[in-house]
Amino acid sequence: MPMTVDGLDGLLLDLEALADLPDDTMSGMLHAGGEVIAQAHKSAIQSDGLVDSGQLRDSIKVSAKVRRTSSARSVEIYPQGKRTDGTRNAEVGFIHEYGAPGRGIPAKQWMRKANERAEDAACTAAEDVYDNYLRSKNLL
């Protein structure tokens, strides 16, 4: 008795679509994870007592643009802009991350600790976007 299969062509097309993930889905995944990391950075700044004016904490943003290399895509999460005195927020964040012994500022490593704490939650946020994409293709 010959075997017959219905729907195999549709499944192959769906699998091909998965292999070529749309840019908006990839961007959504990166930004969802990035927002989780940005929130972790803000919380770390607060909990490590690095808030005086709130300018550093409030400057943490996820870049809108997705960066592309030949092998990867990414978004940047960092303190953006300048403070009211003209100092770049990224510079202040760097000093608090690595310290400035000559100025009596100890290394807090707030960013490294925040990245480690938020890693699983960021991956889950990205997975949620991917799962929604799979649902839209009736593959989940």
N, C-alpha and C positions, 0 to 999 in steps of 0.2 A: 504494500500500500504506500503510495507516494506521500511525502510529508509536505504540507502547505503552511506558509507563514503569512499572516496578514499584518501590515503595518511596519514591516522591516524597513522599507524605503523612508518612511517618516522618521523612524528612529535614527537612521543613518544621517538624515538631514539635521535632526536635533543635535546629534553628537558633533557634527561638523560645526554647527552654530556655537556649541560650547567651546570648541577648540579655538574659535576666533571670538573671544569675549568682547562685546561692544565697549567702545571707549567710555560711554556714559556709565556703564555698570562698573568698570574698573575705577573710574573717577569717584563714583559713589562709594565704593569699598574703601578707597584710600582716604576720602574725606570723613567717612564715618569713623574709621579707626583713628584718624588724626584728631578729630574733635574729642574723643575719649582721652587721648594723650594730652591735648591742650588743657583739658579740665584737670587732669592729674598734675600738670605743671603748676597751674594756678593754686591748687590745693597745697602742693608742696611748698610753694613760696609763702603761703599763709601759715602753714604749720611749722615751718622752720624759722618763723619770726622775721622774714625778710621784707615785711610790709611796713613802710613808713607812710608814704603818700599813696601807695597802691598803683603807681605808674608802671612798675615792672610787671606785677601780676596782670594788670589790665591790658598790657601790651602783647601778651601771648596770643598768637593767632596761627591758624592753619592757612598756608598759602592757597590762593584760589586756583593757581595754575598747577597742573600736573607736569612734573619734569619727566622727560624721557631720555633714556640712554639706549644703547643698542640692546641691552639685556634686561632693563628694569624700568619701572615707573615709580615715582615717589611724589610725596608732598612734603613741604618743609613746615616745621612747627618751631617757632622761635619768638623771642621778644622783638617786636617790630617798632619802628618809629624812634622818636627822640623824646627825651624828658624836657620839662620846662626850662632846665638850665642848658639844654643843647646836647647833653650827653646821650649817646645812643643806648637804648634799652638793652640791646644785645650785648653791649660792653659791660653794663651793670650785671646782667645775668651771668656772663662769663666770669667776672670777678667773684661773684658769689658761688659759682660752681667750683672753680679751681683755687680760689683764695688769692690774696695779695699780701704775703707776709710782711713786706716792707711798709705796708699801710695798716698792719694789724688786723687784717680781715682773714678769718679762717676759711678754708674750703668747706662748703656745705654739701656739695654734690647733690643738690636738690633735683637737678634734671635727670641724672642717672638713676637716682632712687625712684623718681616719679615714673620714668620709663619702665623700670622693672616692675613696679607695683601695678601699672596699668596694662601691661603686655597682654594678659589673657582677655581682659575686657575689650581692648582694642581689636583683638582678633575676632572676638564674638560679634562686635559691631560690624566688622567687615563681612563676616560670614552671613549675618542677617541680610545684608544687601545682596550677596550672592544667592542665598536661598530664595529671596524674592524673585531674582532673575530666573532661577531654575523653575519656580512655580509658574512663572509666565510662559515657560516652554512646556509645561505639564510634565516635568521631569522630577518633581518632588511632591 
